[in-house]
């Protein structure tokens, strides 16, 4: 997985689960275990970031003036700096 940020959440999760299962096997040598552990930690970071982005998008669901719900696009850099629940104008 050369470009982890472009991988789908579900694919990354399946790969992480496979890595965990492989690490549970006692016949792997130390070097192989370390490589798999490193890949797993990278995948875990990607998964956490994707979950955080999804959470921010859900939090940006706001009511319009008419009372209809509208999903406001989130700029990741802006959302990290903004602690309010209101979208930027």
trRosetta pair geometry for C-beta under 8 A, 3 or more apart (Angstrom, degrees):
i j d omega theta_ij theta_ji phi_ij phi_ji
1 4 5.5 71 138 -86 114 74
1 7 5.8 -1 -155 -68 124 142
1 12 7.7 100 -146 -105 162 79
1 15 6.7 40 -38 -158 142 172
1 39 7.6 114 41 -157 111 109
1 43 7.6 70 68 -85 157 100
3 6 4.5 12 126 26 114 116
3 7 7.1 159 99 -36 68 81
4 7 5.5 -42 -154 7 43 120
4 12 7.2 81 -160 -109 85 122
4 42 5.9 -124 -84 149 168 109
4 43 6.8 -135 -144 -94 126 57
4 46 4.8 -121 154 -76 112 149
5 46 6.4 -146 -91 -129 49 110
5 49 8.0 -42 -121 91 86 144
7 11 5.3 -121 179 85 97 117
7 12 4.8 112 116 -61 125 100
7 15 7.9 -40 177 11 150 142
7 46 6.8 41 55 153 112 151
8 11 4.4 85 62 8 91 107
8 12 6.9 -163 88 -8 45 86
9 12 5.9 -62 -151 38 28 109
9 13 6.3 26 155 -19 65 109
9 47 6.6 100 -146 -126 80 75
9 50 5.0 -174 -93 135 104 154
9 51 7.8 112 -133 -59 130 70
10 13 5.7 -55 -147 36 30 112
10 14 6.4 32 154 -19 64 104
11 14 5.8 -52 -148 35 31 111
11 15 6.4 30 153 -17 64 107
12 15 5.7 -56 -149 38 31 111
12 16 6.3 33 153 -20 65 106
12 43 5.2 174 -173 -157 95 97
12 46 5.6 -121 -150 98 155 124
12 47 5.5 -170 118 -71 128 93
12 50 7.6 141 46 4 149 150
13 16 5.6 -53 -146 36 32 112
13 17 6.4 34 154 -19 64 104
13 47 6.2 101 -76 -112 79 132
14 17 5.7 -54 -149 36 31 112
14 18 6.4 32 151 -20 64 105
15 18 5.6 -53 -149 35 32 113
15 19 6.4 36 151 -21 65 104
15 39 8.0 -92 149 148 114 114
15 43 6.0 -146 94 -120 109 152
16 19 5.6 -51 -148 34 33 113
16 20 6.5 36 153 -21 64 103
16 40 5.7 104 -137 -139 78 78
16 43 4.5 -169 -76 119 103 139
16 44 6.4 115 -128 -66 139 71
16 47 6.8 -34 -27 -34 156 144
17 20 5.7 -52 -150 33 32 113
17 21 6.6 32 152 -18 64 105
18 21 5.7 -55 -152 36 33 111
18 22 6.3 32 151 -18 66 107
19 22 5.6 -56 -148 38 32 111
19 23 6.2 32 154 -20 66 106
19 36 5.1 171 -156 -177 97 97
19 37 7.9 155 166 -81 119 30
19 39 6.1 -154 -112 92 147 108
19 40 4.4 -170 121 -79 147 105
19 43 7.2 154 13 27 149 149
20 23 5.7 -54 -147 36 30 111
20 24 6.7 38 151 -27 61 102
20 40 6.8 113 -61 -127 71 139
21 24 5.7 -50 -156 25 33 116
21 25 7.6 42 147 -28 59 94
22 25 5.9 -43 -165 14 41 114
22 28 6.8 81 160 -61 83 145
22 36 5.8 -128 97 -147 122 156
23 28 7.1 -72 -122 39 39 155
23 33 6.1 95 -130 -140 83 85
23 36 5.6 -170 -71 112 95 132
23 37 6.6 93 -107 -71 136 79
23 40 7.3 -28 -35 -35 141 155
25 28 5.5 94 89 -19 97 100
28 32 4.7 -123 -172 90 100 123
28 33 5.0 124 119 -61 122 87
28 36 7.4 -34 -174 9 158 142
29 32 5.0 90 58 12 75 105
29 33 7.0 -139 98 -7 37 92
30 33 5.6 -57 -147 37 31 114
30 34 6.3 32 156 -21 66 105
31 34 5.8 -53 -149 33 30 112
31 35 6.6 30 154 -17 63 104
32 35 5.8 -54 -150 35 32 111
32 36 6.3 27 154 -14 66 108
33 36 5.9 -60 -148 41 30 108
33 37 6.1 32 154 -22 66 109
34 37 5.6 -53 -143 37 30 113
34 38 6.3 33 155 -21 64 104
35 38 5.8 -53 -149 34 29 112
35 39 6.5 28 153 -15 63 105
36 39 5.7 -52 -148 38 33 110
36 40 6.2 37 152 -22 64 108
37 40 5.5 -56 -148 37 31 115
37 41 6.5 30 155 -20 65 103
38 41 6.0 -52 -148 33 30 108
38 42 6.7 30 153 -16 62 105
39 42 5.8 -56 -153 36 33 112
39 43 6.3 32 151 -18 66 107
40 43 5.6 -54 -146 38 32 112
40 44 6.2 36 154 -23 66 104
41 44 5.5 -48 -144 33 34 115
41 45 6.6 37 154 -20 63 101
42 45 5.9 -54 -154 33 32 111
42 46 6.6 31 150 -17 64 106
43 46 5.6 -55 -149 37 34 112
43 47 6.2 35 153 -20 67 106
44 47 5.7 -53 -147 37 31 113
44 48 6.3 32 155 -18 64 106
45 48 5.8 -55 -147 37 30 110
45 49 6.3 30 155 -19 64 107
46 49 5.8 -56 -150 36 30 111
46 50 6.4 29 153 -18 65 107
47 50 5.8 -55 -147 37 31 110
47 51 6.4 30 154 -17 65 106
48 51 5.7 -54 -147 37 32 111
48 52 6.3 33 153 -21 65 106
49 52 5.6 -54 -148 36 31 113
49 53 6.4 33 153 -20 65 104
50 53 5.7 -51 -147 35 32 112
50 54 6.5 33 153 -19 63 105
51 54 5.7 -54 -148 36 32 111
51 55 6.3 36 152 -22 65 105
52 55 5.6 -52 -149 34 32 115
52 56 6.5 33 153 -19 64 103
53 56 5.7 -53 -150 34 32 111
53 57 6.6 33 152 -20 64 104
53 74 7.4 174 -161 85 74 135
53 76 6.6 -33 -112 -103 102 107
54 57 5.7 -53 -151 34 33 112
54 58 6.5 33 152 -17 65 104
55 58 5.8 -56 -151 36 32 110
55 59 6.3 31 152 -19 66 108
56 59 5.6 -55 -146 37 33 113
56 60 6.4 33 154 -23 64 107
56 74 5.1 126 129 -163 111 168
56 76 7.7 112 80 -115 162 62
56 79 4.7 60 -166 176 141 150
57 60 5.7 -57 -152 32 31 112
57 61 7.9 55 146 -41 57 83
57 71 7.0 21 177 -166 90 111
57 74 5.4 -122 -87 1 66 130
58 61 5.9 -26 -172 -11 44 114
59 85 6.5 -112 174 -140 102 81
60 71 6.8 72 100 -163 96 62
60 72 4.5 -114 160 63 112 95
60 73 7.7 -64 126 86 155 6
60 74 5.2 -160 -29 -69 156 104
60 79 7.6 -71 -61 -107 123 120
60 87 5.5 72 -151 -78 97 108
61 69 6.1 0 -177 -168 100 108
61 70 7.6 164 -153 79 58 36
61 71 5.7 -29 -102 -101 75 68
61 72 7.6 -176 -91 14 25 80
62 69 7.6 152 82 -150 30 61
62 70 6.2 -28 68 64 77 84
62 72 5.9 18 15 -15 113 121
62 86 7.5 69 -105 -135 140 57
62 87 6.1 -106 -20 -4 146 113
63 67 5.9 -17 -169 -138 113 37
63 68 7.3 138 -155 69 65 29
63 69 6.4 -49 -100 -96 57 54
63 70 7.7 103 -144 19 15 84
64 67 7.0 -49 68 21 71 17
64 68 5.0 -8 38 61 117 80
64 69 7.5 178 -3 -109 88 6
64 70 5.0 67 -49 -9 108 125
72 87 4.3 -48 123 -91 164 161
74 78 7.4 -154 -174 71 65 101
74 79 4.8 22 -173 -55 111 138
75 78 3.9 57 79 16 108 115
75 79 6.4 169 76 -17 52 86
75 88 7.8 -32 28 29 117 134
76 79 5.8 -56 -140 36 27 110
76 80 6.5 28 161 -22 63 105
77 80 6.1 -55 -153 31 29 110
77 81 6.8 14 155 -8 62 110
78 81 6.1 -69 -153 42 32 103
78 82 5.8 15 159 -12 71 120
78 88 5.9 -71 177 -14 139 143
79 82 5.9 -64 -132 44 28 104
82 88 6.7 -123 -83 -55 156 100
